[in-house]
């Protein structure tokens, strides 16, 4: 496994102001908090901002938590959830493409299809469909860490009917 990516190398599009969230929870809990990514957790196309703390929460035991807008509330209330699955579940992998400036982009949600500088990425955590796929990453200790060589799939880890990696570069 390779070392973690430089956090500035990955482009994120968070739901909330992550600096305000970090400030709030660092003041509240008294520990460093960092933003990790924005992704679906259990619901398709419901982006969740994922945050990390090194020490488990003293009451709930999780190191990751997610914030999202409740789609069923008229006033879009902010909800908090345990997000440890981004590291502990084999489902949470991130295919990335690269723009002309060397910034890496990932599909945040199931139907979040991005077209960037001649490359494409789609599928969120459900599948990876891409052209010019640069790598596949997982989250470890709050960091993006390279997970696979592009030619090496591990079929037992691909969950769901559309699961797998499809690179359409040569089509």
N, C-alpha and C positions, 0 to 999 in steps of 0.2 A: 504494500500500500504506500502511495506517495504522501508527501507532506501536504498540509492544508494549503488551500489557495489564499492568496492575498485578498482580504475582504473587498478591497477596492476594485478587484478584477471582475467582480460579478455585479451585474446590474439588477437591482431589485425595484419593484413597484409596490411598496407597502400600502395597506389600506389606511393606516393611521400615521400620525407624526411619530416616528420611532424615537426621536430624541426626547419628546415629552413623555412617552411611555416609559422609557428607560429611567428618566429622572424621577418619575412618580414611584416606580417600583424599587429603585435603589433607596430613595428616602423612606419608603414604607417598610421594606424588608431589611435594610442595612447591609446589603451585599451587592457586589457588582452584577449588573444585568447587561446582556448584549442582544441586539437584534440578529437573527440568523437568516430568515428567509420568509417568503410569503407563499403559501401552498394550500391546496385542499387538504383536509384531514380525513374525515369520514364522509362528508357530503360533497358530491360533485359540484364544481363551479361555485363553491363558497370559500373565497380566499380567507386565509387565517394568517395573521402576522405571528411568527414564531420567535420567541425570546428564550434565552438560555442563562442559567446561573450554575456555577460550579458545584455549589452545595445543594443538596436536596432541600426542598421547602420543608420547614420543621413540622408543619401540620399535615400536608398532603403527600410529601415524599417525592414529588416530581422535580426534575431539573429543567424541563422545558415547559413553557406555558404558551398558549395561543390566545390572541384576541381577535374577535370578529364581530361583525354587525349582524344581529339577529334578523333574518329576513322575514320573520313572522310578526315582528313588532312594528307598529305604525311609526314609531319614533326611532327605529333602527338602533335599539339599545345595544351597548357594547357588552359582549359576553366574554368570559374567560374560561379556558378549558385546559386540561392536562394535555400536553403535546409531546410526551416522551416517545410516542410512536415514531416520530421523525428520525430517531436514532435506533430504536429497538426493533422496529418492524422492517423486514426485507422489502416491503412494498415501496418505501420512500427512497427512490433514486431520482437523480436529476440529470437528464441529458442537457448538454449546453452547445450553443453555437457561438461564433465569434463575429463581432462587427469589424468594420474597417479600422477601428482604433484599438483593437485588441481586447475590447470589453466582452465578457461572456454573458449570455442571456439564457434563461431557462423559461419553459412554459410553466406558469404558476398553477394553472387549473386545467381540468380535463379538456375543456374546449377553448383554451387560450392558445390560439395559433399565431405565432409571430413570424413575420417576414422581415429580415434585417440584412441589408447589404448583400442580397443574393443568396442568403441562407434562410432556412425555415426550421422551426421547432414547434411541436404540438404534442398534446396528450397529458400534460401535468404529471401526476404520479400514476395514472392509469396505463399509459404506454408512452413510448418515445418514438415519434415519427419525425424524421428530420432530413434535411439536406445539409451537407458539410458539417456533420456532427463532430465536435471537437473533443468530447469526452463524456464520461458518465461518472457522476459523483454521488456520494452519500454524505450524511451529516454525522460527524463524530466530535464529541465535546464542543458542540456549537460551531464547527467549521465544516466547509465543503472539502472533502477528501476524495481523491480519485479512487474509483471503485473497480472499474473493469478496463482491460484493454479492449478496444472496439471490436476485435474479432472473437472475443471470448465471452459467450453468454453462459449463464448458469440457469438452465430451464426450470429447475425446481423453485427458483426464486420469483418467477414471473407469475403474478396473480391476476385474475380477472380475464374476461373473454377477449379483450383487445390487448392483452399484455405482450410485451416483447419490445425489441428494438428494430426499427425499420429505417435504414438509411437510403434515401431515394436519390443520392447524389448522382449516380450513374444512369438514371432512367431518363 
